[in-house]
Amino acid sequence: MEIVNRDESLVAYVRPQIARLRSSLRWWLSVRGLGRWLLIVVACLLADVAVDRFFQMDYSQRLVMFGLLVAVLTYLLIRWVVRPLTRAASDQALLLQVEDHYPQLNEALIGGWQLEHDARIAEKGWSVALAAETIRRGRAAVSKVNFTDTLDRARHRQNWLLLGGVCGLLALLGWGVVSTEFFRGATSC
């Protein structure tokens, strides 16, 4: 049984906003995870070059160090990048985040969402008119909020700066490997 018509539907209005929030969240998590991971990659590469250069390790020791480095970096890549991107947040979890960010909604969003999804309101003895009004109020309250504002934009900018800085460090490290004698000696077997 349909409680409200399509024009008053909270779910129909909110679904595209949830999709945008989920997409923004994926970008946020990708940038954060990649920035942290690449920073560790640079630190591990610099530590590996320093150990190779100053301790004059033979080939088998270097191979073991390389294996350990790859294992640690693979674990961190899975933990910081792959796992967060493969676990999708539920619609209700995202709605609760929006409710938390906008206390003025006063649970109108999640209440209307749940009522509109419950097809057996009349069977349960609940008032269909009251449920419809709750859904309409939720729709009116949600029209005044931006779902993607629930993400911390300042922190996202910091994550972008970290990612850009680390990519710059990797470029400098690559240039150093190609152009200087110190790094050639450290990277040759």
C-alpha positions in Angstrom: 0.0 0.0 0.0 1.4 3.4 -1.0 1.1 5.9 1.8 2.1 9.0 -0.2 2.1 9.8 -3.9 5.3 9.9 -5.9 5.6 13.7 -5.7 5.5 13.6 -1.9 7.7 10.5 -1.5 10.7 11.0 0.8 12.4 7.9 -0.5 12.2 9.0 -4.2 13.6 12.4 -3.2 16.4 11.1 -0.9 17.7 8.2 -3.0 19.7 10.4 -5.5 21.1 12.4 -2.6 22.2 9.2 -0.9 23.9 8.1 -4.1 25.8 11.4 -4.3 26.8 11.1 -0.6 28.0 7.5 -1.2 30.0 8.6 -4.2 31.5 11.5 -2.3 32.3 9.1 0.6 34.1 6.8 -1.8 36.2 9.6 -3.1 36.9 10.8 0.4 38.0 7.3 1.5 40.1 6.8 -1.7 42.0 10.0 -1.3 42.6 9.4 2.4 43.7 5.8 2.0 45.9 6.5 -1.0 47.6 9.5 0.6 48.4 7.5 3.8 49.5 4.5 1.8 51.8 6.4 -0.5 53.4 8.2 2.4 54.3 4.8 3.9 55.6 3.7 0.5 57.9 6.7 0.3 59.1 6.2 3.9 59.7 2.5 3.3 61.6 3.2 0.0 63.8 5.8 1.7 64.5 3.4 4.6 65.2 0.6 2.2 67.6 2.8 0.2 69.4 3.9 3.4 69.7 0.4 4.7 71.0 -0.8 1.3 73.4 2.1 1.0 74.9 2.2 4.5 75.0 -1.5 5.3 76.1 -3.0 2.0 73.7 -5.8 2.0 74.2 -8.8 -0.3 71.6 -9.9 -2.9 69.8 -12.4 -0.6 69.4 -9.9 2.2 68.1 -7.3 -0.2 65.6 -9.9 -1.6 64.3 -10.6 1.9 64.0 -6.9 2.7 62.1 -6.4 -0.6 59.7 -9.3 0.3 59.0 -7.8 3.7 58.5 -4.4 2.1 56.0 -5.8 -0.4 54.1 -7.8 2.3 53.8 -4.7 4.5 52.7 -2.4 1.7 50.2 -5.0 0.4 48.7 -5.4 3.8 48.4 -1.6 4.3 46.9 -1.2 0.7 44.2 -3.7 1.5 43.5 -2.2 4.9 43.5 1.5 4.0 42.3 1.5 0.4 40.6 -1.7 -0.7 38.7 -2.7 2.4 37.0 0.7 2.9 36.0 0.8 -0.7 34.5 -2.6 -0.8 32.3 -2.1 2.3 29.4 0.0 1.3 27.5 1.9 4.0 23.8 1.1 4.2 21.3 3.7 3.3 20.1 3.9 6.9 23.7 4.4 8.1 24.2 7.3 5.7 20.8 8.8 6.7 21.8 8.6 10.4 25.0 10.5 9.6 22.9 13.2 7.9 20.6 13.3 10.9 23.6 13.6 13.2 25.1 16.4 11.1 21.8 18.3 11.0 20.2 18.1 14.4 17.3 20.4 13.2 15.9 17.4 11.3 14.9 16.0 14.7 14.8 12.4 13.3 12.2 13.4 10.6 14.4 12.0 7.9 15.0 8.5 9.4 11.4 8.3 10.7 9.9 9.2 7.4 12.3 6.8 5.6 11.3 3.9 7.8 7.6 4.6 7.6 7.6 4.8 3.9 9.5 1.5 3.6 6.9 -0.3 5.9 4.2 -1.6 3.7 2.1 -3.0 6.6 1.3 0.2 8.5 -2.5 -0.3 8.4 -2.1 -4.0 9.3 -0.1 -3.0 12.4 -2.9 -0.7 13.5 -1.0 2.5 12.9 -2.5 5.6 11.5 -1.9 5.8 7.8 -2.7 9.6 7.9 -0.1 10.2 10.7 2.5 8.1 8.7 1.8 10.1 5.6 2.1 13.4 7.5 5.4 12.2 9.0 6.7 11.3 5.6 5.6 14.8 4.2 7.3 16.6 7.1 10.5 14.5 6.6 10.4 15.5 2.8 10.0 19.1 3.7 12.8 19.1 6.3 15.2 17.3 4.0 14.7 19.7 1.1 16.7 22.3 3.1 19.9 20.2 3.7 22.8 19.1 1.6 23.8 15.5 2.3 27.4 15.9 1.1 28.0 18.6 3.7 28.1 15.8 6.3 31.7 15.0 5.1 34.5 17.0 6.6 35.6 19.2 3.7 38.6 20.6 5.6 39.9 17.2 6.3 39.3 16.2 2.7 41.5 19.1 1.6 44.2 18.0 3.9 44.0 14.5 2.5 44.3 15.9 -1.1 47.3 18.0 0.0 48.9 14.9 1.5 48.3 12.9 -1.6 49.7 15.6 -3.8 52.7 16.1 -1.6 53.5 12.4 -1.5 53.1 12.1 -5.3 55.6 15.0 -5.6 58.0 13.2 -3.2 57.7 10.1 -5.4 58.4 12.1 -8.5 61.5 13.6 -6.8 62.6 10.2 -5.6 62.2 8.9 -9.2 64.2 11.8 -10.5 66.8 11.2 -7.9 67.1 7.5 -8.9 67.6 8.4 -12.5 69.9 11.4 -12.2 72.2 10.9 -9.2 75.1 8.6 -8.6 74.1 8.0 -4.9 70.8 6.4 -5.8 72.3 4.4 -8.7 74.7 2.8 -6.3 71.9 2.1 -3.8 69.6 0.5 -6.4 72.0 -1.6 -8.3 72.5 -5.2 -7.4 
